[in-house]
Structure formats: C-alpha cells, structure tokens
C-alpha cells in the first residue's frame, strides 16, 4: 500500500525514525541547558547512534536538563 502513490510504510518509517526524530532531538538538545559536557555528549550520541540515540535521549536525557 502506498500513500499518494509514492510512499509506502517502510519509507514512512525511515523518514520518521531516521530523519525527523533525530532532528527533533538535536533541536531540543541545542535549545536546552545541561550540566558540564552533557550537551556535547547527547549531540554525539544522537548523531552516531541515530535511532537508539534518540530513544536514549528521550528516555534519559530529558531528565538531565537544568530547569531554571
């Protein structure tokens, strides 16, 4: 099954989890404050371990943000 005759479910999965999710995670990391070098570490984790890095960031990293 395709959507608009172009994208199937596999393509949508790839676009969502390989392109959009890391971009959202990186934007959130860059806009947030972290202690020490945690910001750099999370950027590297998301960049090098694309899908797994995003999942780890949204589970663990969101709790490490400094709240003002």
C-alpha positions in Angstrom: 0.0 0.0 0.0 1.3 3.4 -0.9 0.3 6.9 0.2 -0.2 9.3 -2.8 1.4 6.6 -5.0 4.8 7.5 -3.7 5.5 6.4 -0.1 4.9 3.1 1.5 5.0 2.1 5.1 8.7 1.3 5.0 9.6 4.7 3.5 7.4 6.5 6.1 9.2 4.6 8.9 12.6 5.5 7.5 11.6 9.2 7.1 10.2 9.4 10.6 12.8 7.5 12.6 15.9 8.2 10.6 15.4 11.8 9.6 12.7 13.6 11.6 13.2 12.1 15.1 17.0 12.9 15.2 16.4 16.5 14.0 13.8 17.0 16.7 16.2 15.5 19.3 19.1 17.7 18.2 16.9 20.9 18.2 15.8 20.0 21.8 19.4 19.4 22.9 20.7 22.6 21.4 17.9 24.7 23.0 18.3 23.2 26.4 20.8 23.7 29.2 22.8 20.7 30.7 25.4 20.4 33.3 29.0 20.2 32.2 29.6 18.5 28.8 26.3 16.6 28.8 25.1 18.7 25.8 28.0 17.6 23.7 27.7 14.0 24.8 24.0 13.9 23.8 24.6 15.5 20.4 27.3 12.9 19.7 25.0 10.0 20.9 22.2 11.2 18.7 24.5 11.7 15.7 26.4 8.4 15.9 23.6 6.1 17.2 20.7 7.6 15.2 17.5 5.7 16.3 18.9 4.2 19.5 20.5 7.6 20.5 17.2 9.4 20.1 15.4 6.8 22.1 18.0 7.1 24.9 17.9 10.9 24.8 14.1 11.0 25.1 14.1 8.4 28.0 17.2 9.5 29.9 18.5 12.8 28.6 15.3 14.8 29.0 15.6 14.3 32.8 19.1 15.7 32.8 18.1 19.1 31.7 18.7 22.1 34.0 15.4 23.7 34.9 15.5 27.4 35.8 
